[in-house]
């Protein structure tokens, strides 16, 4: 990843997931984020953060915002696209925001005019219903506290599912394969490493439906189904090439 960022033409836009990376579930460590920021600064790139799962990685909005805040604290110009589809369940509303941190008031005025030029022919006025729901929740201290508690609970449930899946895989698979990547990943998704043929076996034999690149959504997995999923993964991994 660092090599690719270094090889990109100077002044490129670099798209980054702020947290809970989709599809891999593998986030950079704080130290790795520092290296990424170093290279982006050296190459005069523009970091463009996709923030689709804030709160779903650690359970904390603040913790999950650390990557973006690190770049801003360095004085970098940053673009961050936020979505409330997942963390507020507003899929049908498609509500979100684009935030641009600029180097000066003059730069901010120019960016704002460009955003208006894009928005006007595209949609002119965005739907307001979902935005008002978000505004009510983040603007009310009691509702905001309740929302934070629910996200922490949801993130905790996903972590419990990860541990249960790892325990099931480790206890059932006698080959010695290291399944610890399941625990090292974070957020809604797990990148299993299964190829297309193995994914087809998951669906055709075990009726487990997943994307063909091997990604599964742990948010859709219950504790009761972890052992069944482990059986399906072990069979597909060892018996299908």
Secondary structure, DSSP 8 states (H G I E B T S, - for coil): -HHHHHHS-TT-EEEEESSS-TTT-----HHHHHHHHHHHHHTT-EEEEEES-TTSSSS-HHHHTHHHHHHHHTT--EEEEEE-TTTT--TTTT-EEEEEE-SSHHHHHHHHHHHHHHHHHHTSS---HHHHHHHHHHHSHHHHHHHHHHHHHHHHHHHHHHHHHHHHHHHH--S----THHHH--SSEEE----HHHHHHHHHTT-----TTSEEEGGG--GGGHHHHHHHHHHHHHH--
